[in-house]
């Protein structure tokens, strides 16, 4: 805070800087940030465990945790760097589930995995979450290809998927899906030009 105030004062060129106004502006900003720092308690009715998530959380955090817990597909929208990935990890922690982040997906094998030259299955984070339970997080979902998105949709909608080499697997009861993008799934806009309609 002090450093921010000194920097603001030192940056003035010709106009006089009202030090009291700068301090007031900084105090209002930091009061708002402190207000967003919360401790959320999530009660797991299955294990009777209470998990705490503390720190800065999104305003809709508790609703998102409930939606993901119920098995709903949650899609977060926001500008780059606003905290979508951080929120996804917090949700997995709140639910006590492993977290499997995945980046922009362009090909079906990045989701489903593939068989190598020796006939061995090469798994993906999606496969691990699907088979063993956990929260798989698709970041940059609106910049992925339809080829990859169709695989995700088929597996999530049906609750089972025919993976290469290993065959059909039923989704684990604790398999959960989160996704995030920069647009509202309507395609490119002026700021995010390389985005697909979902």
N, C-alpha and C positions, 0 to 999 in steps of 0.2 A: 504494500500500500504506500509506504513512505517513498519507495523507489519510483513508483508510478507518479506520485505527486511531484517529486523533484524533477522527473523527466518532463512532465507537462510544463512546469515553470521554466526549465532551461530551454525548452523549444520555442518559447515566445520570441518574436522578432521585434516588432514595433509596438504592438499594443500591450498595454499593461495587463498582467494576468492577476485575477483576483484569487489569491491563494485559498481563501475561505470557500469560494465557489468550487474550486478544484477538489478540495478535501470533501465537500458535501457530495459532489458527483461520485467520487470514489467510494465514499461510505454507502451511498444508496446502491451502487452496483454490487459491492461486496455483501451488503445485507441481503440482496436478492439471491445471490449465489449461495450464501449460507442457508437461506430459506429452502433451497432445492436439495440440500444435503439432509437425507433422512435415513432412518433405520427402519427397514421393512422386515416384519416377521412373517414367515410363511409356515403354516402348520400342515404337515404331511399326515393326512388321516390314515394312510396305509401303515406307516412306521411309527406314528405318534411322535415324530421328531419335529422340532421347531428350528428352522434355519433363518439366520439373520443375513440380510443384505444391507450393507450400509455404504453411504457415500452419496454421490449425485445420482439420482435416478430420474428417469423420464416421468412426466406427469401421469401418464397412463400405465405406468409399470405394473401396478397391482392387477389391472384389468387384463393386461397382456399375459401375465403369469397365469391367471385363471383360464384364459382362452387356450394357452398352450397346454396347461394341465389337462384340460378337457379334450385335447386332441385336435383342436382347430388349427388351421394353417394361418399363421400370422405374417402379414407383409407390412414391413415398416418402410415409410417413405421419408426422405429427408436429404438435405444437401450433404455433399462430401464433408466428412469430418465432424458431423453433428453428434455422433455417439451411437449410431445404430449397432455396430459390431460390439461395442462395450455393453449395450443394453442386452443384446442377445446372450452374451456370456453371463451377465447377471441373472438372466432368466433361467439358464441352465443350472447355475449355482443355487438359485432359490428352490428349484425343483429337485436338487440333489442328483442331477443326471450328468453323464459325461457330455462334453461339448465338442462337436465336430464342425469346425468352420471350413467352408469351401468357397473359393473365389469364382470369378466369372467362368461359366461353363459353356464350351463351344461344341463339344462332341458327346455323343451318348456314352462312350466308354469312360468318360470322366465321371459319370454318375454310376453306371452299372458295373464298371470294372471290365476285365478282359482276361483271356487265356494267353499265357506266354508261349514261347516256342516249345517248351517242355510239357505243355498241357496243364500247367499249374494256374490256378486262379490268382489274379492280381487284384486285391480288394481296394475299395475306395472308402473314404470316411462315411459316405452315404450307406454303403453296404454294412459297415460296422455298426452304425446307429440303427439301421433297419433290422439287423440280425440280433444284436445284443442290447439294444435300448440306448437312448441318448438323444440329445438335441442336435440335429444337423442344421447348420446355418448357411444358407445360400446368400452370399454377399454379391452385390452387383447383379442381382437377378434379372433386372430389366435390360441388361446388356448381353445376356446369354443367348444361345441359339435355340430355335424351335426344336431342333433335334434333341438337345439335352433336356429341355423343358418337358417334352412329351414323355420321356422316361420317368421323370420325377412325378408327373401327373398320373401316369399309369400305376406306379407303385403306391402313391399316397391314396389315390381314389379306390384302389382295389384291396389294399391291405396285404398284398402279396405281389411278388415279382419273380420272373424267371431270369435269374442272373446267369451270365455265361459260365460254363464249366460246372458250377455247383448246382444249378437247377432252381426250381421254385422254392422260395422261402416265404413264410408268413411273417408279417411285421411283428416285431416284439411289442408287447403291451405298453412299454415305455418308450416307444419310438415317437419322436416329436419333430416337427418341421417349423423352421422360422426362415423368412427370407427378407431381404432388404434391397431397396433400389432408390434411385434418385428421382424417379418419375412415378406418376400414378398409373403406370401400366398402359398408357395411351400412346406410347411411342415417343419419338424424339421431340424435344422442345428447343427453345433458343439457347438454353444453357447446356443441356445434355443431348448432344446431337446424335450420338451413337447408341440409341435405345430402341428396343423393340416393343411392339404392341403385344401384350400378353393376353 
